[in-house]
């Protein structure tokens, strides 16, 4: 009987939060029996904030999903539409 991999998704939306999650991401990726899935959202996908999804890719992580939540404006209406 082969063991099933447990999928663990890490969701990141800001550069600061990604920095805090890096050790967790590395631990999941290095553990047998776990399959890391990286979901990128929020500011990572906006050029206005540096398009930091490129930093995640440069670190060698595969992006499993990109979830756009903002059109780039920083107002309550745009945030509500994003949800």
N, C-alpha and C positions, 0 to 999 in steps of 0.2 A: 504494500500500500504506500503510495507516495504522499508525502505531506503537502498540504495546500499552503501556498504563500498567503500571508495576511497582508492585505494592502493598507498602508497608512498614508493618508493624504495630509500634506502640510500646506496650509493656505497662508499666503503672505501678500500684504497690500502696501507696505511701506518699506523704504530702505532701512530705517531704524529697527523695525520689527524683524526684518530679514537678518540683520546682524545678530539679533538675539536668538534667532532660530537656527543659525548655522551649525552649532554643535549638535542640536537635536537632529537636524537633517543628516549630518554625517553619521550619527549613531544609528539612525534607522537604516541608512544606506549600507552600513557595514555589518548589519546583523542578519545572520542566517534566518530564513523563514519569513522575512519581512520584505515587502516590495514597496519602495518609496514612490509616491506620486506627488509632484509639485504642482500646485494650483496658484497662479499669479493673478492678481486683481488690483484694483485701486490705482494708487499713484504710480506703481511700477509701469503701467501701460500708457502713461501720459507724458508726452514730450515736454510739457510745461514743467514737470518735476524730474526731468533728466532721463526719462525712458529707462529706468533702472532694471527693467527685465533683461536688458543687455548684460548687466553685471552678473545676474544669476546664470545666464548662459555662459558667460566668460569664466565663471567658477566651475563650469563643467556639468551643471545640472540640466537634465532634460525637463522641459516644461510640458506637463501632461494636459494642462488646460489653462486657457486665458479667459477670464471673466471680466468683461468691460462693465463698469458700474458708473462711470462719470463721463460726461461729454467734454470735460476740460474746464468748465466754469466752476467757480467756488461759491455757489449760492444754494440756499435751501431747496429751491425748485429743481435744480439739476441733480442734487443728491437724492431727492425723492423719486425722480424719474429713473435714476440709476438703480434704485431698489426694486 
